[in-house]
Amino acid sequence: MANIKPIRSATDHDAALARIFELMDTEPDSQKGDELDVLVDLVELYESKHVPMGYPNPIAAIEFRMDQAGLRPRDLISFIGSRSKVSEILSGKRAITMPMARALHEHLGIPADVLLREPDVNFNDQLADIEWDRFPVNSMAKLGWIPDASGLPGCAEQIMRDLINRAGGLDVARAALYRKSDHVRANAKTDAYALKAWCWQVLARANEERPTAHYKRGTVTLGLLRKVARLSWSEDGPRLAKELLAKDGISLVIERHLPKTYLDGVALRLGDGRPVIGLTLRYDRIDKFWFCLLHELAHVGRHMDNDRGEAFVDDHTLRKLGGRREDPRETQADEWAEEALVPRTVWEASAVRDRPTTMAVMNLANALQVHPAIVAGKVRYERQNYRLLSQFVGTGEVRRQFGMGP
């Protein structure tokens, strides 16, 4: 065997490669064959330490696998989405998205890190399909939730992962991952990324400002809702409601809505099981505040105590919208909220139903010890006439109590 030396430099590496090329046709189990084997081992050792290999071209990897499996471009449509997308991917005009990579990995066996050119890609990451740049970080910065990110391109993922950690981690955030459904009270025009961001912000605030009391299942009953409703009689009712709920381990977070969320309220949970009620006050009226608060509380008592994984998202402009199927749990939450504010038997016997005069509204509110806005709001909703009794509804009053501007 020739005198073989260790490879310590690029010059040694080039010389070894040249010698390997000369020995490529050597018979195995010969002196030169042994020299070839040793040189190959030495080159591989040197390159593993000094030569950055990078990732194979993902297009070449797809084409190689297609050739192996006898596939045509049209066979990739079910993995990539359409004939035009397949063409754009194979020509390098379109980037491979996470869902595409997942499908190609699962069905063609192409390694995930090759397809995405990222080390240690884990398709079991429950946030893997998220397109981070779709989060409205600029709007979030304007609301003061995060630092101004306008000069930091590509920072959306880090910002949102930090927010998820503040909310209590992935297990908590997962419940607020919005999925479209025909049976929830969520607007079809909702931007799912804006809604996720809003829910995570509410959870983060609740996690950082959590009540000292622990929550006990079964705490939220119709009786508690009635107790909360009576606080509306006080001028400081909304603030008092927040304090009362905190004593039972329930967080109430008021947070301005993000554009395209079409949101009034949510019912969520922290990691330790404490309920979180989030309200946007996008319609800042006293009657709206009390109905939204009690509706979300009803979800906690009637539904979430039985299933800790549930979360509810509500756009109450969709109530009584004709031709629309709705989850019966939304109707059940409405029933508790309405009954706590104005009991059905009292409402049906009241003169205000037929003659909604100022005096009739005041008389019923006094009898129930609730804010007149609640009675006026029920009249306006029942008649679907929001010009009636507008002097009672207290527009702009609730945000003021929570130190928020108009």
N, C-alpha and C positions, 0 to 999 in steps of 0.2 A: 504494500500500500504506500502511496506517496506520503511525504512528510506533511501532515495536515496540521495547521496552526489555528488557534482560536481566532474568531472574527471580532476585532476590537474597533474597527473604524469603517467608514463608508468605502474606503479603498479596498479593505479586506473583503467587504460585502460584495463589491462589484467583481472582484477577482474570483470569489467563490461561486457567484452566479455564472460567470463565464466558464469555469471549470465544470459546473453542473451541466451546462448546455452541451459541452464536449462529451460528457459521459452519458447522455440521455439514452443512447442505443446500446449501452453496455449490458452484457448478459448478467442476470442476477446470480448470486452465489459464486461470484468471481472476485478477484482482488480489486478490480476497478468498480465492480458492483458494490463492494463494501465501502470503497471510498465515496461513491455516490451517496449511499445511505447516510454516512457520517456527515458529509457536507450539507445535505438537506436538513439534518437535525440541527447543525450549527447555524444555518441560515434562519431557520424557523425560530431558534432561540434568540438570535440577534434582532430579528424583525419584531418579535413580541415585546422587546424592550425599547426599541429605537424607532420603529417605523409605524406611524399612525395609520391604522387600516381604514378607519371610517366605516360607514355603513354601505352595503351594496345599493345600487340604484333600485328604488322600489319598482319602477316600471320594468326594469330588466328582470327583477324577481317575479313579477306577475307574468311576464311573457314566458319566462323559463318554466313556470308551473303550468301555464296554458299548454306549452309544447309537450310537457311530460304527460298531461292528462288528455291531450287531444281536444282541447277546448278552442272555440272560436270567440271573437269579441262579443257576439250576441249572447253567448252563454254567461257573460258577466253581468248582464242587465239586472238579474235578480239580486245581485250583490251590490251593485253600484247605483242603480236607480233608473236609467233610461239609456237608449241607444246613443244619444248625444253626449251624455255624461261619460259613458264608456269610451267613446271616441276622444273626448277631451282629456280623460285620465291617461289613456295610452299614448297620446301625443304630447303629454306634459303640459297641457294648457290649463288644467284644473288640478288643484291640490287634493290629496286624499284626505277625507274627513275621518273623524273617529268612528262614526257608524259604518262607513265603507270599510275601514281597516278591520273593524271587528268582524264584519261579514266575510271578508277575504281570509282573515286568519282562521275563522271557524270552519269555513267550507273548503278552502284551498290549502290550509296548513302553512301559510306564509308567516314567518315570525312577525310579531307586532312591532318590535323595534326596527325591523327592516322597513316595514311599510311606512312607519311614522318617523324613522330616523331619530328615535329618542331611546336612550337606555332605560331598561327596567320598566317598560310600559306594562301596566297591569289592567287588563280589561275587566277585572273584578272591582275596580275603583268605581264606586257608585256615582261619582261626579265625572266619569270618563267621557260621557257623551255631551257634556256641557260646552257650549261655545262661549268662552269667557268674555270675548269682546262684545257680546250682545248685551251685557249688563249695562244699565244706564249710569255709569260711574260719574259722568259730568253732572247729571241731575242730582245724584246722591251727594256730591260735593256741594252743590248749591244749597242743599238743605242742612249742610253742616254735619253730615253723618261721617264723612271721610275727608281727608285733606284733598285739596285741589289736585286732580290727576291729569289736567289738560296737557301738562308738559312732560308727562311720563308715558309715552306710547308703550303698549304691550304690558301694562302693569295691572290690567283688570283681574287676571287670575289671582295674583298675590293679594290684591285688595279684597276680593270676594272670599278667598280662603281664610284671610284674617277675620273677616266678618263671621264666617261660619264657626271659627274657633271661639270668637267672643260669644256666639249664640249658644255654645255648649258642645260643639263638635258635630261630626257628621251624623251621628245617631239622632241628635235633636233636629238638625237641619233637614234630614231625610223626610220627616213628616210634613214639612212645608214645601216639598218639591211638587210644584203644581202640575197636575195632569188633567187634560181636558176631559170633560164628561158631560153627557146630556142630562145628568141627573143632579148636578150641583147648582147652587145659586151663584154662578160666576158668569160674567159677561163673555160672550164669544169673541169680542174684540180685545180681550185682555192680552197684554204683552206678558207672556209667562215669565220672562226674565225679570221684568220690573216687579212682578208680583213676588217672585222668589226673594228678590233683594229686599222688598218691603217687609216680608215676613221675617227674614233673618235679622233685619234691623230691630224689629219689635222684640224678637227673642233675645238679641244681644242686650238690649236695654233691660229687659226683664231679668236676665241672668245677672247683670251687674248691679241691679237695684232690687234684688229679690226680697220679698217680705221675710221677716225673721220667723214668722209662724209657719209650721208645717201644714200642708193641706191633707185633709182626711176625706176619703171617698164618701159620698153620701151627704156632704155638707151642703151642696147646692140643691135646694128643694124649691117647690113653688112658694113655700113660706119665706125662704130667704129672698126670693125675687120680690115678693110683696114688701118685705122690710126695706129692700133697696129702693123700690118705687116710692115709698113714703118719704124718702130723703129728698125727693124732688120738691117737696113742700117748702124746703129751706132754700134761701137765696144761694147758699153755698153747696147745694145738693150734689153736683158732680164731683167736687173735691171730697165731700164727705163720703160719697160712694166709694171712691178710690181707697180712702182710709179704712172704711168698714171691710172691704174685700181683703185688704192686706192683712187684717187681723185673722182671716180664715186661710191665709196662705195663697191668695189669688192675686196675681199681678194685673193691674190695669195700665196699659200703655197707650198714650195718645201720640200718634205720629202722623205728620202730614202725608198725604198720598203722593205717590210718584205718577207722572204722566202715564196714561194708558193702563192703569191698574183697575179703574172703574170699581173701586172698593169702598165699602162702608165699615166692615168689621171682620175679624177673624177670631177663632178660638183655637189655641195651640197649647203645647205643653213643653215645659222644661225637662231636662234630663232626670230630675228627681221626682217628676210626676206633678209638679205644681202647675195649675192651669194659668194660662196667659190670655187675657182678653186684649186685643188690639183694635183700636178705633181710629179712623182717619179724620172724622169731622169734616168731610168734604162738603157736606150740607150742614153748616153750623147753625142748627136750630135746637132748641131745648127739647121739643117733642121727638126729634130724630135721635138725639143723643140717648134718651132713656129707652126708646124702643130697641135701638141697636145694642146697647149694653145688655139689656135683659134677654134679647134673642141669643146673643153669644153665651151668656150665662146659662141659658136653657140648654144649649148644646152640651155644656159641661155636665150639667146634672142629669140630662136624659140620655146622653149618648157617649160622651167621652169617658165617664166613670166606668163604663162597661167595656171600653176598648181604648187602651192608652195610646194606640198608634194612630188614632183618628185626628184629623184636623179639618176645620170648617172655614170656608172662605165665602163671604157674602156680599153681593151687590143687591141691596134691597129695592132698587128701582125695578127689579125683575119680579117683584111680588105681583100676583094676579095678572101676569102677562099671558094673554090668551094664546092657545095653540102650543104650549110649551110643557113638556113633562118635567117633573121636579121630584127630587128625592123627598120621600114622605117625612124624613127627619127635619126638613126645613119647615114643613107645615106644623110639625109637633113643636118646634122651637117657637114659631109664631104664636101658637096657642098659649103656651106658658107666658110669653111676654105680654100678650094682650090681656090674659086673665089677671096677671099681676098688676097691670096698670089700671085697667077698667074691667072689673069682673063682668062676664057676659050677662048674668041675671040682672045686675044693676043697670047695665047699658040698655037692655031690652025694655026695662021699665021706666027709663028716663025720658023726660020731655025733650031733652036736647036732640034726640034722634030726628024728631019731626020738625021741631022749631029751634034751630041752633042759634039762638039769640045770645048776646053777650051775657045777660043775666042767667040764662040757662046753663051756659058753660061754667060761670062762676059758682053757681049753686052746686053743680055736680062735683066740681073740683074740691069745693069746701067739704062736701059730704065724704068724699074719698080721701081727703087730705093728700092730694097730689097737685102738682103744678097745673094751672089752667091750660098751659100749652099742650099737655098730654090729652086733655079732653078735646081741645080744638084740633089737635093733630088727628085724632080718631075720626072726628067729623069730616075733616078734609079728605082723609084717606077713604072712608066709606063712600063718600059722595064723588070721589075723584075730582074734586073742585078745590084747587089750591089757591084760589083767590079769596075763599071764605076765611074769616077770623084770623087774618094774617097779623093782626095787632097782638095776638097772644103768643105766637110761636117763638119769640125771643131770638131772632136772627142775630148772630155774632156774639152771643152771650157766653157760650161754653168755652170757646178758645180762650177768651179773656180769663176765665177762672184757672186755666192751666198755664197761664203766662205766655200764651202764643199770640202772635200778631194776627191781624185780619187776613 
